[in-house]
Amino acid sequence: KLNGTSPIDYIISKRIELSRSALKRTDDNILDIAKKYGFNNTANYNRAFKLKTGMTPSEFRKRSRSEDITDW
């Protein structure tokens, strides 16, 4: 609470942050990436990812490969 976010929101943000690297650097499917970073299924992962980044993991992967997205 000291940084203005709940512990679970902080954890989800960190999981999303780490998963972005896997989306950019690997061809692993989205379900495997979701599970690797603590999400039970793609629906939960997609929802959390979109809330934090404004796009789905698939959109992020596509954009990151066509542009150099480094500030996400």
BALOPA-58573 format. One record per residue: residue number from 1; residue in one letter; x, y, z of N, C-alpha, C, O in turn. Coordinates in Angstrom, 2 decimals, padded with zeros to 5 digits. Layout:
<recs>
+-----+--------+---------+---------+---------+---------+---------+---------+---------+---------+---------+---------+---------+---------+
| num | residu |     n_x |     n_y |     n_z |    ca_x |    ca_y |    ca_z |     c_x |     c_y |     c_z |     o_x |     o_y |     o_z |
+-----+--------+---------+---------+---------+---------+---------+---------+---------+---------+---------+---------+---------+---------+
| NUM |      A |       X |       Y |       Z |       X |       Y |       Z |       X |       Y |       Z |       X |       Y |       Z |
...
+-----+--------+---------+---------+---------+---------+---------+---------+---------+---------+---------+---------+---------+---------+
</recs>
This chain:
<recs>
+-----+--------+---------+---------+---------+---------+---------+---------+---------+---------+---------+---------+---------+---------+
| num | residu |     n_x |     n_y |     n_z |    ca_x |    ca_y |    ca_z |     c_x |     c_y |     c_z |     o_x |     o_y |     o_z |
+-----+--------+---------+---------+---------+---------+---------+---------+---------+---------+---------+---------+---------+---------+
|   1 |      K |  000.82 | -001.21 |  000.00 |  000.00 |  000.00 |  000.00 |  000.86 |  001.27 |  000.00 |  000.37 |  002.33 | -000.39 |
|   2 |      L |  002.10 |  001.19 |  000.42 |  002.94 |  002.37 |  000.49 |  003.22 |  002.98 | -000.88 |  003.42 |  004.19 | -000.99 |
|   3 |      N |  003.23 |  002.16 | -001.92 |  003.49 |  002.69 | -003.25 |  002.20 |  002.95 | -004.04 |  002.25 |  003.20 | -005.24 |
|   4 |      G |  001.05 |  002.90 | -003.36 | -000.22 |  003.23 | -004.00 | -000.88 |  002.09 | -004.75 | -001.84 |  002.31 | -005.48 |
|   5 |      T | -000.38 |  000.89 | -004.58 | -000.98 | -000.26 | -005.25 | -001.07 | -001.42 | -004.26 | -000.28 | -001.51 | -003.31 |
|   6 |      S | -002.02 | -002.28 | -004.48 | -002.16 | -003.44 | -003.60 | -001.08 | -004.47 | -003.92 | -000.52 | -004.46 | -005.02 |
|   7 |      P | -000.79 | -005.34 | -002.99 |  000.23 | -006.37 | -003.25 | -000.09 | -007.21 | -004.49 |  000.81 | -007.52 | -005.27 |
|   8 |      I | -001.34 | -007.59 | -004.67 | -001.68 | -008.43 | -005.83 | -001.51 | -007.65 | -007.14 | -001.05 | -008.21 | -008.13 |
|   9 |      D | -001.86 | -006.38 | -007.15 | -001.64 | -005.56 | -008.36 | -000.16 | -005.44 | -008.67 |  000.24 | -005.45 | -009.84 |
|  10 |      Y |  000.65 | -005.31 | -007.65 |  002.10 | -005.24 | -007.84 |  002.62 | -006.54 | -008.45 |  003.42 | -006.52 | -009.39 |
|  11 |      I |  002.18 | -007.66 | -007.90 |  002.62 | -008.96 | -008.40 |  002.20 | -009.16 | -009.85 |  002.99 | -009.61 | -010.67 |
|  12 |      I |  000.96 | -008.82 | -010.18 |  000.47 | -008.95 | -011.55 |  001.28 | -008.06 | -012.49 |  001.64 | -008.48 | -013.59 |
|  13 |      S |  001.56 | -006.85 | -012.07 |  002.36 | -005.94 | -012.90 |  003.75 | -006.52 | -013.17 |  004.25 | -006.43 | -014.29 |
|  14 |      K |  004.36 | -007.10 | -012.15 |  005.68 | -007.71 | -012.33 |  005.60 | -008.91 | -013.28 |  006.48 | -009.08 | -014.12 |
|  15 |      R |  004.57 | -009.73 | -013.14 |  004.41 | -010.88 | -014.03 |  004.24 | -010.43 | -015.48 |  004.83 | -011.02 | -016.39 |
|  16 |      I |  003.44 | -009.40 | -015.69 |  003.24 | -008.87 | -017.03 |  004.55 | -008.32 | -017.57 |  004.92 | -008.57 | -018.72 |
|  17 |      E |  005.25 | -007.56 | -016.75 |  006.53 | -006.98 | -017.16 |  007.51 | -008.06 | -017.61 |  008.16 | -007.91 | -018.65 |
|  18 |      L |  007.62 | -009.14 | -016.85 |  008.52 | -010.23 | -017.20 |  008.06 | -010.98 | -018.45 |  008.88 | -011.40 | -019.27 |
|  19 |      S |  006.76 | -011.14 | -018.58 |  006.24 | -011.90 | -019.73 |  006.43 | -011.16 | -021.05 |  006.53 | -011.79 | -022.10 |
|  20 |      R |  006.49 | -009.84 | -021.00 |  006.69 | -009.07 | -022.24 |  007.99 | -009.46 | -022.93 |  008.06 | -009.52 | -024.15 |
|  21 |      S |  009.01 | -009.71 | -022.15 |  010.29 | -010.13 | -022.72 |  010.15 | -011.45 | -023.47 |  010.69 | -011.61 | -024.57 |
|  22 |      A |  009.44 | -012.39 | -022.88 |  009.22 | -013.68 | -023.54 |  008.42 | -013.51 | -024.82 |  008.69 | -014.19 | -025.81 |
|  23 |      L |  007.45 | -012.62 | -024.82 |  006.65 | -012.38 | -026.03 |  007.52 | -011.82 | -027.15 |  007.34 | -012.17 | -028.31 |
|  24 |      K |  008.45 | -010.96 | -026.78 |  009.32 | -010.33 | -027.79 |  010.39 | -011.28 | -028.30 |  010.70 | -011.28 | -029.49 |
|  25 |      R |  010.94 | -012.10 | -027.42 |  012.15 | -012.85 | -027.76 |  011.95 | -014.31 | -028.12 |  012.86 | -014.95 | -028.64 |
|  26 |      T |  010.75 | -014.85 | -027.86 |  010.53 | -016.27 | -028.15 |  009.33 | -016.44 | -029.07 |  008.55 | -015.52 | -029.30 |
|  27 |      D |  009.21 | -017.65 | -029.57 |  008.03 | -018.03 | -030.35 |  007.12 | -018.94 | -029.54 |  006.22 | -019.57 | -030.09 |
|  28 |      D |  007.35 | -019.00 | -028.23 |  006.49 | -019.81 | -027.36 |  005.05 | -019.36 | -027.50 |  004.77 | -018.17 | -027.69 |
|  29 |      N |  004.12 | -020.33 | -027.41 |  002.72 | -019.92 | -027.54 |  002.29 | -019.16 | -026.28 |  002.91 | -019.26 | -025.22 |
|  30 |      I |  001.24 | -018.41 | -026.44 |  000.80 | -017.50 | -025.38 |  000.38 | -018.25 | -024.12 |  000.61 | -017.77 | -023.01 |
|  31 |      L | -000.23 | -019.40 | -024.26 | -000.62 | -020.18 | -023.08 |  000.61 | -020.59 | -022.28 |  000.60 | -020.51 | -021.05 |
|  32 |      D |  001.66 | -021.04 | -022.96 |  002.88 | -021.43 | -022.25 |  003.50 | -020.25 | -021.52 |  003.96 | -020.38 | -020.39 |
|  33 |      I |  003.50 | -019.10 | -022.16 |  004.03 | -017.89 | -021.50 |  003.16 | -017.51 | -020.31 |  003.67 | -017.17 | -019.24 |
|  34 |      A |  001.85 | -017.55 | -020.50 |  000.92 | -017.23 | -019.40 |  001.19 | -018.12 | -018.20 |  001.29 | -017.64 | -017.07 |
|  35 |      K |  001.29 | -019.42 | -018.44 |  001.53 | -020.35 | -017.34 |  002.89 | -020.14 | -016.69 |  003.03 | -020.22 | -015.47 |
|  36 |      K |  003.89 | -019.87 | -017.51 |  005.24 | -019.66 | -016.98 |  005.28 | -018.48 | -016.00 |  006.05 | -018.48 | -015.04 |
|  37 |      Y |  004.44 | -017.48 | -016.25 |  004.45 | -016.28 | -015.41 |  003.27 | -016.21 | -014.45 |  002.90 | -015.13 | -013.98 |
|  38 |      G |  002.68 | -017.37 | -014.16 |  001.74 | -017.47 | -013.05 |  000.27 | -017.27 | -013.35 | -000.53 | -017.08 | -012.43 |
|  39 |      F | -000.11 | -017.30 | -014.62 | -001.52 | -017.18 | -014.97 | -002.07 | -018.57 | -015.30 | -001.39 | -019.38 | -015.93 |
|  40 |      N | -003.30 | -018.84 | -014.87 | -003.88 | -020.17 | -015.05 | -004.33 | -020.44 | -016.48 | -004.35 | -021.58 | -016.93 |
|  41 |      N | -004.70 | -019.39 | -017.20 | -005.20 | -019.57 | -018.56 | -005.00 | -018.29 | -019.36 | -004.66 | -017.24 | -018.82 |
|  42 |      T | -005.22 | -018.39 | -020.65 | -004.99 | -017.23 | -021.51 | -006.02 | -016.13 | -021.29 | -005.72 | -014.95 | -021.48 |
|  43 |      A | -007.23 | -016.50 | -020.89 | -008.25 | -015.47 | -020.66 | -007.82 | -014.52 | -019.55 | -007.90 | -013.30 | -019.70 |
|  44 |      N | -007.36 | -015.08 | -018.43 | -006.89 | -014.24 | -017.32 | -005.66 | -013.43 | -017.71 | -005.54 | -012.25 | -017.38 |
|  45 |      Y | -004.76 | -014.09 | -018.42 | -003.53 | -013.42 | -018.87 | -003.86 | -012.28 | -019.83 | -003.36 | -011.16 | -019.68 |
|  46 |      N | -004.70 | -012.55 | -020.82 | -005.08 | -011.51 | -021.79 | -005.72 | -010.32 | -021.10 | -005.41 | -009.17 | -021.42 |
|  47 |      R | -006.62 | -010.58 | -020.17 | -007.33 | -009.51 | -019.46 | -006.34 | -008.65 | -018.66 | -006.37 | -007.42 | -018.74 |
|  48 |      A | -005.47 | -009.29 | -017.89 | -004.49 | -008.56 | -017.08 | -003.51 | -007.81 | -017.96 | -003.16 | -006.66 | -017.68 |
|  49 |      F | -003.05 | -008.45 | -019.03 | -002.08 | -007.83 | -019.93 | -002.68 | -006.59 | -020.57 | -002.03 | -005.55 | -020.65 |
|  50 |      K | -003.94 | -006.70 | -021.03 | -004.59 | -005.55 | -021.67 | -004.82 | -004.41 | -020.69 | -004.68 | -003.24 | -021.06 |
|  51 |      L | -005.16 | -004.72 | -019.46 | -005.34 | -003.67 | -018.45 | -004.04 | -002.92 | -018.20 | -004.06 | -001.70 | -018.01 |
|  52 |      K | -002.93 | -003.62 | -018.20 | -001.64 | -002.99 | -017.89 | -000.99 | -002.32 | -019.09 | -000.26 | -001.34 | -018.93 |
|  53 |      T | -001.23 | -002.84 | -020.30 | -000.50 | -002.33 | -021.47 | -001.39 | -001.67 | -022.52 | -000.90 | -000.94 | -023.38 |
|  54 |      G | -002.69 | -001.93 | -022.45 | -003.60 | -001.36 | -023.46 | -003.72 | -002.21 | -024.72 | -004.39 | -001.81 | -025.67 |
|  55 |      M | -003.07 | -003.37 | -024.72 | -003.18 | -004.27 | -025.87 | -003.09 | -005.71 | -025.38 | -002.65 | -005.98 | -024.26 |
|  56 |      T | -003.51 | -006.63 | -026.23 | -003.43 | -008.04 | -025.87 | -002.00 | -008.53 | -026.07 | -001.21 | -007.87 | -026.73 |
|  57 |      P | -001.67 | -009.68 | -025.49 | -000.33 | -010.24 | -025.71 | -000.03 | -010.47 | -027.20 |  001.09 | -010.23 | -027.65 |
|  58 |      S | -001.01 | -010.92 | -027.96 | -000.81 | -011.13 | -029.40 | -000.52 | -009.82 | -030.12 |  000.37 | -009.76 | -030.97 |
|  59 |      E | -001.27 | -008.79 | -029.78 | -001.03 | -007.47 | -030.38 |  000.36 | -006.96 | -030.00 |  001.08 | -006.42 | -030.84 |
|  60 |      F |  000.74 | -007.15 | -028.74 |  002.05 | -006.71 | -028.29 |  003.16 | -007.42 | -029.06 |  004.11 | -006.80 | -029.52 |
|  61 |      R |  003.01 | -008.74 | -029.20 |  004.03 | -009.52 | -029.91 |  004.15 | -009.04 | -031.35 |  005.26 | -008.84 | -031.86 |
|  62 |      K |  003.03 | -008.86 | -032.01 |  003.04 | -008.42 | -033.40 |  003.70 | -007.05 | -033.53 |  004.55 | -006.84 | -034.40 |
|  63 |      R |  003.32 | -006.11 | -032.67 |  003.90 | -004.76 | -032.71 |  005.37 | -004.76 | -032.35 |  006.17 | -004.04 | -032.96 |
|  64 |      S |  005.74 | -005.56 | -031.37 |  007.14 | -005.56 | -030.94 |  008.07 | -006.12 | -032.00 |  009.26 | -005.82 | -032.02 |
|  65 |      R |  007.52 | -006.93 | -032.87 |  008.35 | -007.48 | -033.95 |  008.38 | -006.58 | -035.17 |  009.29 | -006.67 | -035.99 |
|  66 |      S |  007.39 | -005.71 | -035.28 |  007.39 | -004.77 | -036.42 |  007.99 | -003.43 | -036.02 |  008.44 | -002.67 | -036.87 |
|  67 |      E |  007.99 | -003.13 | -034.73 |  008.58 | -001.91 | -034.20 |  009.52 | -002.34 | -033.08 |  009.45 | -003.47 | -032.61 |
|  68 |      D |  010.37 | -001.47 | -032.66 |  011.22 | -001.79 | -031.52 |  010.59 | -001.21 | -030.27 |  010.88 | -000.08 | -029.89 |
|  69 |      I |  009.72 | -001.98 | -029.64 |  009.05 | -001.53 | -028.41 |  009.97 | -001.84 | -027.24 |  010.15 | -003.00 | -026.88 |
|  70 |      T |  010.54 | -000.83 | -026.66 |  011.42 | -001.05 | -025.51 |  010.92 | -000.34 | -024.25 |  011.39 | -000.64 | -023.15 |
|  71 |      D |  010.01 |  000.56 | -024.39 |  009.57 |  001.37 | -023.23 |  008.29 |  000.85 | -022.61 |  007.60 |  001.60 | -021.92 |
|  72 |      W |  007.94 | -000.41 | -022.83 |  006.68 | -000.91 | -022.28 |  006.90 | -001.42 | -020.91 |  005.95 | -001.89 | -020.27 |
+-----+--------+---------+---------+---------+---------+---------+---------+---------+---------+---------+---------+---------+---------+
</recs>
